[in-house]
Amino acid sequence: MTMANMGRQNLKPRKGAKTPSRLNHMVTVTVLWGAVVAGAVLGRILDEPAGTTGGGSTEGEVYSSHPDIERAQLEAWGSEASSNTRHYEVESVDTGSLDAVVKPENLEWMLTNIFSYPRNHNTNETAKEGAKKYILDSFQVTSGLQTALQHFKPLQFLSIYDGYSLPQGANIIGILEGSEWGTANDRPTLVGAHWDTVAFTPGTDDNGSGTAAMLEAARAISHSGCTPKYSLIFVAFDLEEVGSQGSLLFIKDFLSQILKTDSPHDVPLERFQGAFIMDTIMNMNETEGSQTFPRDWSLLLPDVYDVVADAGYRGDFLSMIYRKSVDGGLAERFVKHWDQRNSLGPSFRLQPFPLALGKELPEMQTLADHLNFLRSDHSRFWYMNDTAMPTSLKAVLMTDTGPYRGNMRNCYHTVCDGPEVSVLNNPTNLKFLAKITQVLTDTLIDMSQCDIKSSSSSTTNLHHNFVKTNNVHAKSATSQRTSESPLRNLLNFVRWMEFS
């Protein structure tokens, strides 16, 4: 039960109700979540990364210091982003092999055309609506999944909206039903990535990268002709940047309805295999000193610190954050497939971050010590703390460590987290993301026990298309960005606001 829900509950005790001490503990949890929200809004949590920047640079990109952008330009930009998903340009995909093969060009297209605009309810609701439509169509049209939109309003941290109406969030859900779907024998696996951004950032790395990886994994699996035994659930969470409200409501109101024991057809909690949360995953930097390792990390994970230090503090790895005693098996499945895909980038490392957290909600001091590891939607699976889902669910967070590496030390939650920095100026990032996406795809095929031996003709022609949109990709992803690029427009718009 969350603090935001307490006022709505009947005062009469009911089965499963929290004891007074438990309620006090919940107050602490809510306060700690408040710190997470504050960090998300301000762009930093606890530790301020070093100001130095490693790896790629935006030098040579010149921005006008004169606030000459007009409102009409911003409105046109938002209108373009919104209208893009209404008309489709469908490209045929060669399905020759039945292997589930990730296509880097699909990732690049999404990052430079869809996830290159702010997706924030305050600053550009029109552009956010366009991105929502694209994600839904990717699930539905490209991958042929069973889809749903879960609309919601925040339950927590309502004080930050004081004087303003609550935003309506939208979780976008796609389900690849296994042969055991709808039975108690199903063992579903979930992939989640938040699709919203903070204000005025294109959010190409945070978290266009995770959302694009999820969409491409869904496409690769469905195009392979895979017939899974166990179901796969793909979820694009909204309002992660304000306390992971989307994942909170998804677990509380959607997943809890699947993982129940009220009837013979419900899936027991223990048969839920777990969630892979992809959040800010494509920033890769092999430069010595490009990786910051905050002090609280080194105290909790001294062995990991030694590995990173011995490697020269290079940001050349994907970090995998999990509770060793709870989520270890889920992490090991991903490690196995990472090692089997060495040919995709032998220099790209996977670095486990095994935490000594258990299944039960920790004490206040322990939670406070681990606050820097609770910064994404995975923590809602770990400690839901609600009567709708009273137990802990397995989840692993994949991340490039966000503001603690290379360019993102300066670009995290700012206007420069766009395709110029994440894609166009550093081609290695795309290779890094492609490997992560392929390993995710392999892991999902393994865990769902997919049968990909059947003929691809058993799937509809719909499954052999990758949906692009008419207007968004007018510029080539490899072409030089012009003065009308989203990043340039954003910078000018911010300056325009300062002088207004």
Buried (B, 14 or more C-beta within 10 A) or exposed (E): BBBBBEEEEEEEEEEEEBEEEEEEBBEBBBEBBBBBBBBBBEBBBBBEBEEEBBBBEBEEBEBEEEBEBEEEBBEEBBBBBBBBBEEBEBEEBEBEEBBBBBBBEBBBBBBBBBBBBBBBBEBBBBBBBBBBBBBBBBBBBBBBBBBBEBEBBBBBBEEBEEEEEEBEBBBBBBBBBBBBBBEEBBBBBBBBBBBBBBBBBBBBBBBBBBBBBBBBBBBBBBBBBBBBBBBBBBBBBBBBBBBBBBBBBBBBBBBBEBBBEEEEEBBEBEBBBBBBBBBBBBBBBBBEBBBBBBEBBBEBBEEBBEEBEEBEBBBBBBBBBBBBEBBBEBBEBBBEBBEEBEEBBEEBBBBBBBBEBBBEBBEBEEBBBBBBBBBBBBBBBBBBBBBBBEEBBBBBBBBBBBBBBBBBBBBBBBBBBBBBBBBBBBEBBBBBBBBBBBBBBBBBBBBBBBEBEEEBEEBEEBBBBBBBBEBBBEBEBEEEBEEEBBBBBBBBBBBBEEEE
